[in-house]
Amino acid sequence: MEMIIQPDAETASRIAARLVAKLVRAKPDAVLGFATGDTPLLLYKELARLHKAEGLDFSRVTTFNLDEYIGVEPDHPCSYTRFMMENLFNHINVRPEKIHILNGMTKNIPEECARYEKAICDAGGIDLQVVGIGADGHIGFNEPSSSLSSRTRLKTLTDETRRDNARFFANASEVPHDAITMGVGTIMESRRIVFLAFGRDKANIVAKAVEGPITAMVPASALQLHPDVKVFVDEVASCKLERKSYYQWVYDNKPEWEQF
């Protein structure tokens, strides 16, 4: 893992966007994996700006999203399909047929999961996957105790996750109990992972995921085994890291060929 600690979420997100843009410019038909929630919003805003201001071209890019709620229509205000359209896809020139989001309304969940895994494989695998982290250490909707080799599947959400997501719904009782998510194993097959975490409330779990033991009780800790993870955090989210000064020194002294 490479730690990129910045003063605030805006600065960290701009640097993360430069990393994504560098890939898209070098490989115009890149396969990008996206996450939802508050954490990646600034990243998506910057990608949209780069498209409009600098002509960053997404016309050959293929996208896959991490997850989707079960029983939520694509046009529902809280669906992840709608989230991605409103916050990114409507603002860049990605082709609709290149967008892949799990179908939360499917009548056959195992079939939908197998279809999604095959689509990722047929696309050549994910070049860069964006992930956030839940307060309990989940990535995607892989809750604590998820298998670290899991594939795309149905997951029942914890009460903590449902409480965290209740702010997006008109009523807490409307938050679905289940979702379909890429598995930890699926995420780990991405060639590069961009891991975002901002805010003081993420400090404890960031430290566990980055410096703690690798355990299914903190699914994000599996990322320690990945060969290419860039962790973008703001100052307050980094405050519990024991090796913080070392991470900052390493980043500040990167050789020119490694910079982005």
C-alpha positions as CSV (number, residue, x, y, z in Angstrom):
1,M,0.0,0.0,0.0
2,E,1.1,3.5,-0.8
3,M,-0.2,6.1,1.6
4,I,-1.0,9.6,0.1
5,I,-1.9,11.9,3.1
6,Q,-3.2,15.3,2.1
7,P,-4.5,18.3,4.1
8,D,-8.1,17.8,3.0
9,A,-10.4,15.6,0.9
10,E,-10.4,18.0,-2.0
11,T,-6.7,17.9,-2.5
12,A,-6.5,14.1,-2.1
13,S,-9.4,13.7,-4.5
14,R,-7.7,15.9,-7.1
15,I,-4.5,13.8,-6.9
16,A,-6.6,10.6,-7.2
17,A,-8.3,12.0,-10.3
18,R,-4.9,12.7,-11.8
19,L,-4.0,9.0,-11.3
20,V,-7.2,7.9,-13.1
21,A,-6.7,10.5,-15.9
22,K,-3.1,9.3,-16.4
23,L,-4.4,5.7,-16.9
24,V,-7.2,6.8,-19.3
25,R,-4.8,8.8,-21.4
26,A,-2.3,6.0,-21.5
27,K,-5.0,3.3,-22.1
28,P,-8.1,4.9,-23.7
29,D,-10.0,1.6,-23.5
30,A,-9.3,1.2,-19.8
31,V,-11.7,-0.7,-17.6
32,L,-12.6,1.4,-14.5
33,G,-14.4,0.2,-11.3
34,F,-16.4,2.8,-9.4
35,A,-17.9,3.1,-5.9
36,T,-20.8,5.1,-4.6
37,G,-21.4,7.1,-1.4
38,D,-20.1,10.5,-0.3
39,T,-16.4,9.6,-0.3
40,P,-15.8,9.5,-4.1
41,L,-17.9,12.5,-5.0
42,L,-15.0,14.9,-5.1
43,L,-13.1,12.5,-7.3
44,Y,-16.0,12.3,-9.7
45,K,-16.4,16.0,-9.8
46,E,-12.8,16.4,-10.7
47,L,-13.0,13.7,-13.5
48,A,-16.0,15.6,-14.9
49,R,-14.0,18.8,-14.8
50,L,-11.0,17.2,-16.5
51,H,-13.3,15.9,-19.2
52,K,-14.8,19.4,-19.8
53,A,-11.8,21.5,-19.3
54,E,-9.0,19.3,-20.7
55,G,-10.8,16.9,-23.0
56,L,-10.2,13.8,-21.0
57,D,-11.9,11.2,-23.2
58,F,-14.0,8.4,-21.7
59,S,-15.5,7.3,-25.0
60,R,-13.7,4.0,-25.1
61,V,-13.7,3.3,-21.3
62,T,-15.7,0.5,-19.8
63,T,-17.1,0.8,-16.3
64,F,-18.2,-1.6,-13.5
65,N,-19.8,-0.6,-10.3
66,L,-19.1,-2.3,-7.0
67,D,-22.7,-2.9,-5.8
68,E,-26.4,-2.2,-5.9
69,Y,-29.3,-2.5,-3.5
70,I,-31.7,-5.4,-3.8
71,G,-35.3,-4.3,-4.7
72,V,-34.4,-0.7,-5.7
73,E,-35.4,0.4,-9.2
74,P,-32.7,2.0,-11.3
75,D,-34.5,5.3,-11.4
76,H,-35.1,5.3,-7.6
77,P,-33.5,8.4,-6.0
78,C,-31.3,6.2,-3.9
79,S,-30.3,3.6,-6.5
80,Y,-26.6,3.4,-7.3
81,T,-27.5,3.5,-11.0
82,R,-29.0,6.9,-10.5
83,F,-26.2,8.0,-8.2
84,M,-23.6,7.2,-10.9
85,M,-25.6,8.9,-13.7
86,E,-26.1,12.1,-11.7
87,N,-22.6,12.3,-10.2
88,L,-20.4,11.1,-13.1
89,F,-21.8,9.5,-16.2
90,N,-24.0,12.4,-17.2
91,H,-21.0,14.7,-17.1
92,I,-18.5,12.6,-19.2
93,N,-18.7,11.0,-22.6
94,V,-18.8,7.4,-21.5
95,R,-20.9,5.3,-23.8
96,P,-24.1,3.9,-22.2
97,E,-23.4,0.4,-23.5
98,K,-20.0,0.4,-21.7
99,I,-21.6,1.1,-18.3
100,H,-22.1,-2.0,-16.1
101,I,-24.1,-1.8,-12.9
102,L,-25.6,-4.8,-11.0
103,N,-29.3,-5.3,-11.5
104,G,-30.9,-5.0,-8.0
105,M,-34.3,-5.9,-9.5
106,T,-33.2,-9.3,-10.9
107,K,-35.4,-12.3,-10.3
108,N,-32.4,-14.6,-10.3
109,I,-29.6,-13.3,-8.1
110,P,-27.1,-16.1,-8.6
111,E,-27.5,-15.8,-12.4
112,E,-27.0,-12.0,-12.2
113,C,-23.9,-12.4,-10.1
114,A,-22.4,-15.0,-12.6
115,R,-23.3,-12.7,-15.5
116,Y,-21.5,-9.8,-13.8
117,E,-18.4,-11.8,-13.1
118,K,-18.3,-13.0,-16.8
119,A,-18.8,-9.4,-18.0
120,I,-15.7,-8.3,-16.0
121,C,-13.7,-11.3,-17.4
122,D,-14.9,-10.6,-21.0
123,A,-13.8,-6.9,-20.6
124,G,-10.3,-8.1,-19.7
125,G,-10.5,-7.4,-16.0
126,I,-10.6,-4.1,-14.1
127,D,-7.6,-1.9,-14.6
128,L,-8.4,0.5,-11.7
129,Q,-11.0,0.0,-9.0
130,V,-12.1,2.9,-6.7
131,V,-13.2,1.8,-3.2
132,G,-14.2,3.6,0.0
133,I,-14.4,2.0,3.4
134,G,-17.2,1.7,5.9
135,A,-16.9,2.5,9.5
136,D,-16.8,-1.3,10.2
137,G,-14.2,-2.0,7.5
138,H,-16.4,-3.1,4.7
139,I,-15.5,-2.5,1.1
140,G,-18.3,-2.7,-1.4
141,F,-20.9,-4.3,0.7
142,N,-18.5,-7.0,2.0
143,E,-19.5,-6.8,5.6
144,P,-17.2,-8.0,8.5
145,S,-16.8,-11.8,8.4
146,S,-17.0,-11.8,4.5
147,S,-14.7,-14.3,2.9
148,L,-11.6,-12.6,1.6
149,S,-11.8,-14.8,-1.5
150,S,-15.5,-14.1,-2.1
151,R,-17.0,-13.4,-5.5
152,T,-20.0,-11.2,-6.6
153,R,-22.9,-12.3,-4.5
154,L,-25.9,-11.4,-2.3
155,K,-25.0,-9.8,1.1
156,T,-27.2,-9.0,4.0
157,L,-26.3,-5.6,5.4
158,T,-25.4,-5.0,9.0
159,D,-27.5,-2.6,11.2
160,E,-24.5,-0.3,11.3
161,T,-24.3,-0.1,7.5
162,R,-28.0,0.5,7.2
163,R,-27.8,3.3,9.8
164,D,-24.9,4.9,7.9
165,N,-26.8,4.8,4.7
166,A,-30.1,6.0,6.2
167,R,-29.2,9.6,5.5
168,F,-29.7,9.0,1.7
169,F,-33.3,7.8,2.3
170,A,-36.5,9.6,3.3
171,N,-37.0,7.2,6.2
172,A,-34.5,4.8,7.8
173,S,-37.0,2.0,7.4
174,E,-36.6,2.3,3.6
175,V,-33.0,1.3,3.6
176,P,-32.8,-2.2,2.0
177,H,-31.6,-5.1,4.1
178,D,-29.7,-6.7,1.2
179,A,-27.5,-5.8,-1.7
180,I,-25.5,-7.5,-4.5
181,T,-21.8,-6.7,-4.3
182,M,-18.5,-7.6,-5.9
183,G,-16.7,-9.9,-3.6
184,V,-13.4,-9.2,-1.9
185,G,-11.8,-11.7,-4.3
186,T,-13.3,-9.9,-7.3
187,I,-12.0,-6.5,-6.0
188,M,-8.6,-8.0,-5.4
189,E,-8.2,-9.1,-9.0
190,S,-8.2,-5.4,-10.1
191,R,-4.8,-4.4,-11.4
192,R,-4.8,-1.2,-9.3
193,I,-7.0,-0.1,-6.4
194,V,-7.6,3.5,-5.4
195,F,-8.7,3.5,-1.8
196,L,-10.3,6.7,-0.5
197,A,-11.1,7.6,3.2
198,F,-11.9,11.0,4.5
199,G,-12.9,12.5,7.9
200,R,-12.0,11.9,11.5
201,D,-14.7,9.2,11.9
202,K,-12.7,7.0,9.5
203,A,-9.4,7.3,11.4
204,N,-9.7,4.2,13.5
205,I,-10.8,1.9,10.7
206,V,-8.2,3.3,8.3
207,A,-5.5,2.4,10.8
208,K,-6.9,-1.1,11.2
209,A,-7.2,-1.7,7.5
210,V,-3.7,-0.4,6.7
211,E,-1.6,-1.4,9.7
212,G,-3.7,-4.0,11.5
213,P,-3.8,-7.8,11.0
214,I,-5.4,-9.1,7.8
215,T,-8.7,-10.4,8.9
216,A,-12.2,-11.1,7.6
217,M,-13.5,-9.0,10.4
218,V,-12.0,-6.0,8.6
219,P,-12.5,-6.9,5.0
220,A,-10.6,-3.9,3.7
221,S,-7.4,-5.3,5.4
222,A,-7.2,-7.8,2.6
223,L,-6.0,-4.9,0.4
224,Q,-2.6,-5.2,2.2
225,L,-2.1,-8.3,0.0
226,H,-2.7,-6.4,-3.2
227,P,0.4,-5.4,-5.2
228,D,-0.8,-1.9,-6.2
229,V,-3.0,0.0,-3.8
230,K,-2.9,3.8,-3.5
231,V,-4.6,5.0,-0.3
232,F,-5.8,8.6,-0.3
233,V,-6.6,10.1,3.1
234,D,-7.0,13.5,4.5
235,E,-5.1,14.7,7.6
236,V,-7.8,13.8,10.1
237,A,-8.4,10.3,8.7
238,S,-4.7,9.6,9.0
239,C,-4.3,10.7,12.7
240,K,-4.3,7.1,14.1
241,L,-1.6,5.7,11.7
242,E,1.5,4.7,13.7
243,R,3.8,5.1,10.7
244,K,2.3,8.3,9.4
245,S,5.5,10.3,9.3
246,Y,7.2,7.6,7.3
247,Y,4.3,7.5,4.8
248,Q,4.6,11.2,4.4
249,W,8.3,11.1,3.9
250,V,8.0,8.4,1.2
251,Y,5.4,10.3,-0.7
252,D,7.3,13.6,-0.5
253,N,10.4,11.9,-1.8
254,K,9.0,9.9,-4.7
255,P,11.3,9.7,-7.7
256,E,10.0,11.7,-10.7
257,W,9.1,8.7,-12.7
258,E,6.8,7.5,-9.9
259,Q,4.9,10.8,-9.5
260,F,1.3,11.3,-10.7
